[in-house]
Amino acid sequence: MATVLAAPGWNLGKEVWPQNSIYDIVLDGSPLIGKLRKNTKFGEDKMHIAMGSGLPQGVGPVFELAKGGKTASVADQMTLTAKTLYALFSIQGRLMRQAKIDKAVIVKPYGRESRNAIQQWKRDFTAFLYGNGGGAIGKVSAGSAVTTATITLSDTSKIRNFAKNQMLWASTTDGTSGTVKTGEVTVLSVKYYGANKGQITVSNTSWDTGIPTIAAGDFLFRRGVFGNVITGLDGYIPKFDPGTSGVPATLNALDRSDSPTEYGGIRIDGTNLTVLNAGIAAASAIVDFGGMPDLWVMSTTEWNTLRIELSAAGSLTYGTSPAAGIGKYKPGMSYKSMTIIGPRGDIEVLADPDCPVGRSYMLMSETWEIASTGELVSLIESPMMEELADAWESRFVGDSEVVCEAPGYNATIQHTAGA
């Protein structure tokens, strides 16, 4: 535990990390965070979002019949609560004491540890941004033997969500329902590339030593994360209709089962289409439903395939796409993009390393925002002395939730089987 005490010397954190510098780290290389609108005024305990209304049906050339068909106004809403995400780090007490004599002693260690903490906060947040709110960051493959210390993920591209010393939980469900299994494991090593990509080895004797009932096919979570993170794209526009195939019918207190497209988005099967044709199909479906798509985010794998397709067709066009502001901060950051022509105009195409491989998202960007209670993420000003260690703790924290006012104007596209 940590207790608040006056930090020796000066406010090092704010000197090393002014708020704008924190945002530069968070936005760098993360196009979806960068492109979505930011609302830093989420001050309510619960935010109520009007999701749409049934069109009035008192229409017709005969007045009496039109009047007889008139319907009452219908307005549905979601109820959102901000989700908190911390990133903590510590500095040795001896370094803090030395800093009273020479401030330079602590600047580099503090800068290194704090930068790593920001990067980890960003890594988790972007993973959740594409998730469904359950918090699962991977799944044990069907062929893995949990009686050993090493397993392989079913989707090896999600290995970027894991790191050495990370503590993990497991469950048979993805966090939108069910419970966590008893026990935990600690990651010893991770294979990010090569023939063994997707392998995770734990410091426990075996996976089932740490989590006795773990089994192949279980979902994996960072310790403390289960059904308590932001609602990402897969929550608002899931792979299956709400209420079917394990997708919850209710999201943020709204029952979507009677309006699976309006409140659950559009689903496009592109497994037998080129990436480009799948995207055009999604954009056309959105336009037919009344939306205007302008942003298409995809993994680097799909992005490269699309690049080859556009180049072969002689229609490859590169551009830059600026990041949206956060409060009063207007970043000068932009992302390299390609452009395709959709039925309602140009659509920016961005490669995001956190987007699931085999699946992309066609979006109407103005229907989305990231709402936060103050800064999206900020550094707590005063370091706190550790109660059980000779160290000083600092932390980054953000309280936020993703908002989509019109899921039906957005589409999820499946490019490969199982994605």
Residue pairs with C-beta under 8 A, 6 or more apart in sequence:
1 386
1 387
1 388
2 384
2 385
2 386
2 387
2 393
3 384
3 385
3 387
4 382
4 384
5 384
5 385
6 382
7 96
7 382
7 383
7 392
8 96
8 97
8 99
8 100
9 96
9 99
9 100
9 103
10 103
11 381
11 382
12 99
12 103
12 106
12 107
12 110
12 383
13 110
13 114
13 379
13 380
13 381
13 383
13 394
14 379
14 381
16 107
16 110
16 111
16 114
17 114
17 118
17 379
19 329
19 375
19 378
20 329
20 331
22 118
22 375
22 377
22 378
22 379
22 396
23 326
23 329
23 331
23 376
24 331
24 333
25 115
25 118
25 119
25 122
26 33
26 118
26 121
26 122
26 125
26 376
26 377
27 33
27 34
27 323
27 331
27 333
28 333
29 353
30 122
30 126
30 352
30 354
31 297
31 321
31 335
31 350
31 351
31 352
32 126
32 129
32 130
32 297
32 350
32 352
32 354
32 355
33 122
33 125
33 126
33 129
33 370
34 323
34 324
34 331
34 333
34 335
35 295
35 297
35 321
35 323
35 324
35 335
35 350
35 365
36 324
36 365
36 368
36 369
36 370
36 402
37 324
37 365
37 366
37 368
37 369
37 370
38 324
38 325
38 326
38 327
38 369
38 370
38 371
38 372
38 376
39 369
39 370
39 371
39 372
39 403
40 326
40 327
40 371
40 372
40 373
40 374
40 375
40 376
41 371
42 82
42 371
42 372
42 373
42 399
42 400
42 401
43 373
45 81
46 79
46 80
46 81
47 79
47 80
47 81
47 82
47 371
47 401
47 403
48 77
48 78
48 79
48 80
49 77
49 78
49 79
49 80
49 252
49 403
49 405
50 75
50 76
50 77
50 405
51 76
51 77
51 78
51 254
51 262
51 263
51 405
51 406
51 407
52 75
52 76
52 262
52 263
52 405
52 406
52 408
53 73
53 74
53 75
53 76
54 71
54 73
54 74
56 70
56 71
56 73
57 69
57 70
57 71
58 66
58 67
58 69
58 70
58 71
59 66
59 69
60 66
60 69
76 254
76 259
76 263
77 254
78 251
78 252
78 253
78 254
79 252
79 253
79 254
80 231
80 252
80 371
80 401
80 403
81 401
82 371
82 372
82 373
82 399
82 400
82 401
83 228
83 229
83 230
83 399
83 400
83 401
84 397
84 398
84 399
85 121
85 124
85 125
85 128
85 229
85 230
85 377
85 397
85 398
85 400
86 121
86 395
86 396
86 397
87 117
87 118
87 120
87 121
87 124
87 395
87 396
87 397
88 117
88 393
88 394
88 395
88 396
89 113
89 114
89 116
89 117
89 393
89 394
89 395
90 113
90 386
90 389
90 391
90 392
90 393
90 394
91 106
91 109
91 110
91 113
91 383
91 391
91 392
91 394
92 109
92 390
92 391
93 385
93 386
93 389
93 390
93 391
93 392
94 390
95 105
95 106
95 109
96 106
96 383
96 392
98 105
98 106
99 105
99 106
114 379
114 394
114 396
117 394
117 395
117 396
118 377
118 396
120 163
121 377
121 396
121 398
123 160
123 161
124 137
124 161
124 222
125 230
125 377
125 398
126 352
126 354
127 137
127 161
127 354
128 135
128 229
128 230
128 232
129 230
129 232
129 233
129 354
129 402
130 232
130 233
130 234
130 354
130 355
130 356
131 229
131 232
131 233
131 234
131 235
132 174
132 175
132 176
132 231
132 232
132 234
132 235
132 238
132 247
133 175
133 176
133 227
133 229
133 230
133 231
133 232
133 235
133 251
134 173
134 174
134 175
134 176
134 219
134 226
134 227
134 229
135 175
135 221
135 222
135 225
135 226
135 227
135 228
135 229
136 171
136 174
136 175
136 219
136 220
136 221
137 158
137 161
137 162
137 220
137 221
137 222
137 225
138 153
138 154
138 155
138 158
138 159
138 161
138 162
138 219
138 220
139 153
139 154
139 155
139 158
139 217
139 218
139 219
139 220
140 146
140 151
140 152
140 153
140 154
140 170
140 207
140 214
140 215
140 216
140 217
140 218
140 219
140 220
141 151
141 152
141 153
141 154
141 198
141 216
141 217
142 154
142 216
142 217
143 152
143 216
144 151
144 152
144 216
145 151
145 216
146 206
146 207
146 208
146 211
146 214
146 215
146 216
147 206
147 207
147 208
148 206
148 207
149 188
149 201
149 202
149 203
149 204
149 205
149 206
149 207
150 199
150 200
150 201
150 202
151 199
151 200
151 207
151 216
152 196
152 198
152 199
152 200
153 159
153 198
153 199
153 200
153 220
154 217
155 198
155 356
155 357
156 197
156 198
157 299
157 301
157 356
157 357
158 198
158 356
159 190
159 191
159 192
159 197
159 198
159 200
160 192
160 353
160 354
162 168
162 187
162 190
162 200
163 187
163 190
164 187
164 188
164 189
164 190
165 186
165 187
166 186
166 187
166 222
167 184
167 185
167 186
167 187
167 222
167 223
168 184
168 185
168 186
168 187
168 202
168 220
168 221
168 222
168 223
169 180
169 181
169 184
169 211
169 220
169 221
169 222
169 223
169 224
169 225
169 226
170 180
170 181
170 183
170 211
170 214
170 218
170 219
170 220
170 221
171 178
171 179
171 180
171 181
171 218
171 219
171 221
171 226
172 178
172 181
172 215
172 217
172 218
172 219
173 179
173 219
174 219
174 246
175 219
175 221
175 225
175 226
175 227
175 229
176 227
176 248
177 227
177 248
179 226
180 221
180 226
181 211
181 212
181 213
181 214
181 218
182 211
182 212
182 213
183 210
183 211
183 212
183 213
183 214
184 210
184 211
184 223
185 202
185 203
185 204
185 207
185 210
185 211
186 202
186 203
186 204
186 210
187 200
187 201
187 202
187 203
188 201
188 202
188 203
189 200
189 201
190 199
190 200
190 201
191 197
191 198
191 199
191 200
202 210
204 210
207 214
208 214
230 400
230 401
230 402
231 251
231 252
231 401
231 402
232 402
233 361
233 412
234 412
235 251
235 402
236 251
236 264
236 265
236 402
236 404
236 407
236 410
237 264
237 265
237 266
237 267
237 361
237 404
237 407
237 410
237 411
237 412
238 247
238 264
238 265
238 412
239 245
239 247
239 267
239 359
239 412
239 414
240 246
240 247
240 267
241 247
241 257
241 260
241 264
241 267
242 248
242 249
242 250
242 251
242 256
242 257
242 260
242 263
242 264
243 249
243 256
243 257
243 260
247 264
249 255
249 256
249 257
250 256
251 263
251 264
254 263
256 263
256 264
261 289
261 408
262 407
262 408
263 407
263 408
264 407
264 408
265 407
265 408
265 410
265 411
265 412
266 282
266 285
266 286
266 289
266 408
266 410
266 411
266 412
267 411
267 412
267 414
268 278
268 281
268 282
268 285
268 362
268 411
268 412
268 413
268 414
269 414
270 277
270 278
270 279
270 281
270 282
270 413
270 414
270 415
271 414
271 415
271 416
271 417
273 281
274 309
275 298
275 302
275 305
275 306
275 309
275 360
275 415
276 306
276 309
276 310
276 313
276 340
278 360
278 413
278 415
279 296
279 306
279 340
279 347
279 349
279 360
279 362
279 413
280 340
280 342
281 413
282 293
282 362
282 411
282 413
283 293
283 296
283 342
283 343
283 344
283 347
283 362
283 411
284 342
284 343
285 411
286 292
286 293
286 362
286 364
286 409
286 410
286 411
287 293
287 342
287 343
287 344
289 408
289 409
290 408
290 409
291 364
291 367
291 406
291 408
291 409
291 410
292 344
292 345
292 364
292 409
293 342
293 344
293 347
293 362
293 363
293 364
293 409
293 410
293 411
294 342
294 345
294 346
294 347
294 348
294 363
294 364
294 365
294 366
295 347
295 348
295 350
295 362
295 363
295 364
295 365
296 340
296 347
296 348
296 349
296 350
296 360
296 361
296 362
296 363
297 349
297 350
297 352
297 355
297 360
297 361
297 363
298 306
298 349
298 350
298 351
298 352
298 355
298 360
298 361
299 351
299 352
299 353
299 355
299 356
299 357
299 358
299 359
299 360
300 351
300 352
300 353
301 357
301 358
302 355
302 357
302 358
302 360
302 415
303 338
303 349
303 350
303 351
304 351
306 338
306 349
307 316
307 338
310 316
310 317
310 338
310 340
315 340
316 338
317 338
317 339
318 336
318 337
318 338
318 339
319 336
319 337
319 338
319 339
319 348
320 334
320 335
320 336
320 337
321 334
321 335
321 336
321 337
321 348
321 350
322 331
322 333
322 334
323 331
323 333
323 334
323 335
325 331
326 375
326 376
327 375
335 350
336 351
337 348
337 349
337 350
338 348
338 349
339 346
339 347
339 348
339 349
340 346
340 347
340 349
341 347
347 362
355 361
356 419
357 416
357 419
358 414
358 415
358 416
358 418
358 419
359 412
359 413
359 414
359 415
359 416
359 419
360 412
360 413
360 415
361 410
361 411
361 412
361 413
362 410
362 411
362 413
363 410
363 411
364 406
364 409
364 410
367 404
367 405
367 406
367 407
367 409
367 410
368 402
368 403
368 404
368 410
369 402
369 403
370 376
370 400
370 401
370 402
370 403
371 400
371 401
371 402
371 403
372 398
372 399
372 400
373 399
373 400
374 399
375 398
376 398
376 400
377 396
377 397
377 398
378 396
378 397
378 398
379 394
379 395
379 396
380 394
380 395
380 396
380 397
383 392
383 393
383 394
384 392
384 393
384 394
385 391
385 392
385 393
386 392
386 393
404 410
